[in-house]
């Protein structure tokens, strides 16, 4: 039983270490994205997708690449109109 307890403690410690490393990587990625956007002054957009004048979905804080993808597939999914507004740094 002692070997099983030792193995369980090691496995638990390894899983906690993995979770901690995962959170550190997520935090670093988020910080890097925000720093890059600030330095490059990359624009972000808010997009409202409309069908028959009714808003079916609102997407916020989208990049230019995400905006281009949405505009490309709008007719395929039946979206008739889109209201696109540029976000300011205060809204982020």
N, C-alpha and C positions, 0 to 999 in steps of 0.2 A: 504494500500500500504506500510505502514511503516513496518508491520510485514513481508511482502514479501521481502522487501529490507534487513531487518535484517537477515532473513533466508538465503538469497542469499549470503550475506557477510560471514556468518558462514560456509556455505557449501563450498564457495570458499576458505576460510582459511583452512578448513579441507582437501580439495583436495591438496592445496599447501603443507601442512604439510605431507600428505601421499607421495607426490612426493619427498619431501626432505628426508624423512626417507628411501624411496626406493633407492635413490642415495647414501645415506650414507652406506646402507647395501651392495650395489654393490661395492663401494670403499673399504670397509672393507674386502669383499670377495677377491677382486683382490690383495690387500696388503697381506692378509693371505696366498694366493696361492703362491705369489712371495717369501714371507719369508720362507714358508715351503720348496719350491724348493731349495732355497739358503742353508738352514740349512741341509736338508737331502741330498743335491746334487743329486736331482732327474734328470734323463736324459730326454731330449726332442728330438723329431725326426722330420725331414722333409721327406715327402713321395711323390714320383712321381709315379702315376699309369699309366701303359702303355698298349695299345692294338695295336697290329701289329706294334710295334716300335714307335708309336706316343703317346705323353703324352696327356692323356685325362683329368687328374686332378692333381693338386699339393696341398698337405696338409702340412701346416707348423706348427711347434711348438706343435706336438702331444705327448701325454704321452705314456708310455709303454702300458697301458690298451687300449688306443685308437688304437695303433699300432697293438696289438694282435687281436682286433676286426676286423680291416681292413684286416689283413692277413687271418683270418678265413673266411670272406665272399668274398674274391677275386674271387674264382672260380665260385661262385653262380652268380656274376654279370658280368662275362666275362672278367675280368682283367687278362692278361697273365703274366705281369711282374710288379715288383715294385722296384724302386730304393730308398733305405732307407739310410739316412745320419743322423748322430748325430749332434745336434746343439751345439754350444759353448755358454758360458755365454755372450759373446760380441754380438752374433746374437739375443739374446732374447730382 
